Amino acid sequence: MLLIVTLTHSSAEKVVRQYEIFQTSFIASQSSNNPFTDTEANGIFENGREQWIVPAYWSGGNRWTVRFSPPSEGIYNYHIESTKNHTSRKGCALSGLFI
């Protein structure tokens, strides 16, 4: 089964198979003295029945990354929640959906 990832901030589509890794990154608009303790960011992934909260990790500079592996086929919505502001809007860097 193929899962197509559609990002709302882009018209690009990416194919993600069940159990493969979906990865997205975002840029924090504020720097952190210590990103390991000053900032918490999570990707929230939902498929209508279940929810997964996946911690994002610091990728250097102001960049943060989150990875998710879909456990089953279906439609997945996701968004980012963070204690810092990001480039798109406060508390939510980007959102999208797996179809």
C-alpha positions as CSV (number, residue, x, y, z in Angstrom):
1,M,0.0,0.0,0.0
2,L,1.3,3.5,-0.9
3,L,0.6,6.5,1.2
4,I,0.8,9.8,-0.6
5,V,1.9,12.8,1.5
6,T,0.4,16.1,0.6
7,L,1.9,19.1,2.4
8,T,-0.4,22.1,2.8
9,H,2.4,24.6,2.5
10,S,3.5,23.1,-0.9
11,S,2.0,21.7,-4.0
12,A,4.6,18.9,-4.0
13,E,3.5,15.3,-3.2
14,K,5.8,12.6,-1.9
15,V,5.0,8.9,-1.8
16,V,5.4,7.2,1.7
17,R,4.8,3.5,2.1
18,Q,3.5,1.9,5.2
19,Y,6.4,1.6,7.7
20,E,8.6,3.9,5.7
21,I,9.8,7.1,7.3
22,F,8.1,10.5,6.6
23,Q,10.4,13.4,7.5
24,T,9.8,17.1,7.6
25,S,11.7,20.0,9.0
26,F,10.9,23.5,10.1
27,I,12.8,26.7,11.0
28,A,12.3,28.3,14.4
29,S,12.0,32.1,14.2
30,Q,13.6,32.5,17.6
31,S,17.1,31.2,18.5
32,S,17.5,29.2,21.7
33,N,20.5,29.4,24.0
34,N,20.1,25.6,24.7
35,P,17.8,23.9,22.2
36,F,17.9,20.7,24.3
37,T,16.3,22.4,27.3
38,D,14.7,25.6,26.1
39,T,12.4,24.3,23.4
40,E,10.0,21.4,23.1
41,A,8.5,20.6,19.7
42,N,6.3,17.7,18.7
43,G,4.7,16.3,15.6
44,I,1.1,15.3,16.3
45,F,0.0,12.6,13.8
46,E,-3.7,11.4,13.7
47,N,-5.6,8.9,11.6
48,G,-9.0,9.5,13.0
49,R,-8.9,6.6,15.5
50,E,-5.4,7.0,17.0
51,Q,-2.9,9.8,17.8
52,W,0.9,9.7,18.0
53,I,2.9,12.5,19.6
54,V,6.4,12.3,18.1
55,P,9.2,14.5,19.5
56,A,11.0,16.7,17.0
57,Y,14.7,16.9,17.3
58,W,17.1,19.8,16.9
59,S,18.9,19.7,13.5
60,G,21.3,22.6,14.1
61,G,20.9,26.3,14.0
62,N,17.2,27.1,14.1
63,R,16.2,23.9,12.2
64,W,14.0,21.2,13.8
65,T,13.0,17.9,12.3
66,V,10.4,15.3,13.0
67,R,10.1,11.7,11.6
68,F,7.0,9.4,11.5
69,S,6.5,5.9,10.2
70,P,2.8,5.2,9.4
71,P,1.9,1.9,11.1
72,S,-1.1,1.2,8.8
73,E,-2.6,2.5,5.6
74,G,-5.1,5.3,5.7
75,I,-5.4,9.1,6.0
76,Y,-3.1,10.8,8.4
77,N,-3.3,14.4,9.4
78,Y,-0.4,16.1,11.2
79,H,0.7,19.4,12.6
80,I,3.6,20.7,14.7
81,E,3.2,22.0,18.3
82,S,6.0,23.9,19.9
83,T,6.9,26.1,22.8
84,K,8.6,28.5,20.3
85,N,7.4,30.5,17.4
86,H,8.1,29.2,13.9
87,T,8.1,30.7,10.4
88,S,4.6,29.8,9.5
89,R,2.5,30.8,12.5
90,K,2.8,30.8,16.3
91,G,2.9,27.3,17.8
92,C,2.5,25.5,14.5
93,A,5.2,25.4,11.9
94,L,3.3,23.4,9.2
95,S,0.6,20.8,8.7
96,G,-0.3,18.3,6.2
97,L,-2.0,15.0,5.5
98,F,-1.2,11.4,4.4
99,I,-3.7,10.0,1.9
